[in-house]
Amino acid sequence: EDDFAGLRSRVREKLAEMWGAFPERTPLNARQVGVVDRGDYVVERILFESRPDFPVTANLYRPKEADGKLPAVIFPCGHTDNGKAGDTYQQFSILTARQGFAVLTWDPLSQGERLQLWDSENQASLVGAGTAEHRVLGNQCYLLGTNLMQYRVWDAVRALDYLETRADVDATRLGIAGQSGG
C-alpha cells in the first residue's frame, strides 16, 4: 500500500511537470443546442466552455425513460478526424445509454466540430484534421510552455464538472471509459 501511494505521488508530480498548471475553473456557460430522439434513447447536443470563450462540442446520450438520477460516464474520443461522430464512439455511447447510463462524449481539439486551423475558402482545416492539426497545435503549445495533452485532460475535467450540474445525473456515480487515444 505504501509503494502504491508513493507511485501515485510520483506519477502525479511528473504529469503536473509535463502538462503544467491547469487553468482555474470558470463558468461552463453550458447550453443544449439540439436533441435527437432515437426511440429508446436521446442524444442531446451540448456546448460548454472548458476555458473562457473556448467551446467544447459534446453529445450527451441518455435513456429516453429513466427512473431517478442516472449514473454517468465520460467518454473521451481517440484519434479520428470526425471526433465524437466516429462509429465506434457512437456505438459505445448508444449501448451504454441503453443500459441506463448517461454518456458524455466530446470532440477533442482538431477533431469533429473543433477544428482550430480553419480555411473558410476551402471549408477544411489548413493542415488536415486530427493528428495533422495536433502536430501543429502541439508545437505552438510547446513554444508557450504548455502541452496539448493538458487541453485534453482539462476538457475531461470540465466534462465531469458539467455532468455534476445536471439534475438527472447522480454525481456520486461517475466513471470514465475510452478507446484508442481517448
C-alpha positions as CSV (number, residue, x, y, z in Angstrom):
1,E,0.0,0.0,0.0
2,D,2.9,2.4,0.8
3,D,4.6,1.6,-2.5
4,F,1.4,2.4,-4.4
5,A,0.9,5.7,-2.5
6,G,4.5,6.6,-3.4
7,L,4.0,5.7,-7.1
8,R,0.8,7.6,-7.3
9,S,2.5,10.7,-5.8
10,R,5.4,10.4,-8.3
11,V,3.1,10.0,-11.3
12,R,1.0,13.0,-10.3
13,E,4.2,15.1,-9.9
14,K,5.6,14.0,-13.2
15,L,2.2,14.7,-15.0
16,A,2.0,18.1,-13.4
17,E,5.5,18.8,-14.6
18,M,4.8,17.7,-18.2
19,W,1.4,19.4,-18.5
20,G,1.8,22.5,-16.5
21,A,-0.7,24.0,-14.2
22,F,-4.4,23.7,-15.0
23,P,-6.3,26.9,-15.5
24,E,-8.8,27.9,-12.9
25,R,-12.4,26.7,-13.1
26,T,-14.5,29.3,-14.9
27,P,-18.2,29.2,-15.7
28,L,-19.1,26.4,-18.1
29,N,-21.8,28.5,-19.9
30,A,-23.3,25.2,-20.9
31,R,-26.3,25.0,-23.2
32,Q,-28.2,22.5,-25.1
33,V,-28.3,23.3,-28.8
34,G,-30.5,20.4,-30.0
35,V,-32.0,17.0,-29.2
36,V,-32.2,13.9,-31.4
37,D,-34.9,11.4,-30.3
38,R,-33.9,7.8,-31.2
39,G,-36.8,6.0,-29.6
40,D,-35.3,4.3,-26.5
41,Y,-32.6,6.9,-26.1
42,V,-31.9,10.6,-26.9
43,V,-28.8,12.5,-27.9
44,E,-28.5,16.0,-26.5
45,R,-26.2,18.3,-28.4
46,I,-24.3,20.3,-25.8
47,L,-21.9,23.2,-25.8
48,F,-19.8,24.1,-22.7
49,E,-16.7,26.2,-22.2
50,S,-13.7,24.4,-20.8
51,R,-11.9,27.7,-20.7
52,P,-13.4,31.2,-21.2
53,D,-14.7,31.6,-24.8
54,F,-13.3,28.1,-25.6
55,P,-16.3,26.0,-26.6
56,V,-16.4,22.2,-26.4
57,T,-18.9,20.4,-28.7
58,A,-20.4,17.4,-27.0
59,N,-23.1,14.8,-27.2
60,L,-24.9,13.5,-24.1
61,Y,-26.5,10.1,-24.7
62,R,-29.2,9.1,-22.2
63,P,-32.1,6.7,-21.9
64,K,-35.3,8.3,-23.0
65,E,-37.2,7.0,-20.0
66,A,-35.3,6.8,-16.6
67,D,-36.4,6.5,-13.0
68,G,-34.3,8.6,-10.7
69,K,-30.8,10.0,-11.3
70,L,-28.6,8.3,-13.8
71,P,-25.0,7.0,-13.3
72,A,-22.9,8.7,-15.9
73,V,-19.7,8.1,-17.9
74,I,-17.4,10.5,-19.7
75,F,-16.1,9.0,-23.0
76,P,-13.1,10.9,-24.4
77,C,-12.5,10.1,-28.1
78,G,-9.4,8.7,-29.7
79,H,-7.8,10.0,-32.9
80,T,-10.5,10.1,-35.5
81,D,-10.9,13.1,-37.8
82,N,-14.7,13.1,-37.1
83,G,-14.3,13.0,-33.3
84,K,-17.5,12.1,-31.4
85,A,-19.2,11.2,-34.7
86,G,-16.9,8.1,-35.1
87,D,-18.8,4.9,-35.5
88,T,-17.4,3.0,-32.5
89,Y,-17.7,6.0,-30.2
90,Q,-21.4,6.3,-31.1
91,Q,-21.9,2.5,-30.7
92,F,-20.4,2.6,-27.2
93,S,-22.5,5.6,-26.2
94,I,-25.7,4.1,-27.6
95,L,-25.2,0.7,-25.9
96,T,-24.3,2.3,-22.6
97,A,-27.3,4.7,-22.7
98,R,-29.5,1.6,-23.4
99,Q,-28.1,0.1,-20.2
100,G,-29.3,3.0,-18.1
101,F,-26.3,5.4,-18.1
102,A,-25.8,9.0,-19.3
103,V,-22.7,9.2,-21.6
104,L,-21.0,12.4,-22.4
105,T,-18.6,12.4,-25.3
106,W,-17.0,15.4,-26.9
107,D,-14.8,16.4,-29.8
108,P,-11.1,16.7,-28.9
109,L,-9.3,19.7,-30.2
110,S,-8.8,19.5,-34.0
111,Q,-11.4,16.8,-34.4
112,G,-15.0,16.8,-35.4
113,E,-16.5,20.2,-34.8
114,R,-13.4,21.6,-33.1
115,L,-11.0,22.2,-36.0
116,Q,-8.8,25.1,-35.0
117,L,-6.9,26.0,-38.2
118,W,-9.9,26.6,-40.4
119,D,-9.7,27.7,-44.0
120,S,-13.1,29.2,-44.8
121,E,-12.5,29.3,-48.5
122,N,-12.0,25.6,-48.7
123,Q,-14.2,24.7,-45.8
124,A,-11.5,22.5,-44.3
125,S,-8.5,22.6,-42.0
126,L,-5.5,24.4,-43.3
127,V,-3.2,21.4,-42.4
128,G,-5.7,18.5,-42.2
129,A,-7.9,17.3,-39.4
130,G,-7.0,15.2,-36.4
131,T,-3.3,14.3,-35.9
132,A,-2.2,16.8,-38.6
133,E,-3.6,19.7,-36.6
134,H,-2.4,18.1,-33.3
135,R,1.2,18.3,-34.5
136,V,0.9,22.0,-35.4
137,L,-1.0,23.0,-32.3
138,G,1.3,20.8,-30.1
139,N,4.3,22.6,-31.4
140,Q,2.7,26.0,-30.7
141,C,1.8,24.8,-27.2
142,Y,5.5,23.9,-26.5
143,L,6.6,27.4,-27.6
144,L,4.1,28.8,-25.0
145,G,5.3,26.4,-22.3
146,T,2.2,24.3,-22.2
147,N,1.1,21.0,-23.7
148,L,-1.7,19.9,-25.9
149,M,-2.4,17.0,-23.6
150,Q,-3.3,19.5,-20.9
151,Y,-6.1,20.7,-23.0
152,R,-7.4,17.2,-23.5
153,V,-7.3,16.4,-19.8
154,W,-8.8,19.7,-18.8
155,D,-11.7,19.1,-21.3
156,A,-12.3,15.8,-19.4
157,V,-12.2,17.5,-16.0
158,R,-14.7,20.1,-17.3
159,A,-16.9,17.3,-18.8
160,L,-17.2,15.8,-15.3
161,D,-18.0,19.3,-13.9
162,Y,-20.8,19.6,-16.5
163,L,-22.3,16.2,-15.5
164,E,-22.3,17.3,-11.9
165,T,-24.5,20.3,-12.9
166,R,-27.3,18.1,-14.3
167,A,-30.3,17.3,-12.2
168,D,-30.7,13.9,-14.0
169,V,-27.2,12.7,-13.2
170,D,-26.1,11.1,-9.9
171,A,-22.8,12.9,-9.2
172,T,-21.7,10.2,-6.8
173,R,-21.7,7.6,-9.6
174,L,-19.4,9.0,-12.4
175,G,-16.9,7.0,-14.4
176,I,-14.7,7.1,-17.5
177,A,-14.3,4.8,-20.5
178,G,-12.3,5.4,-23.6
179,Q,-10.9,4.0,-26.8
180,S,-7.6,4.4,-28.6
181,G,-6.2,7.9,-27.9
182,G,-9.2,8.5,-25.5
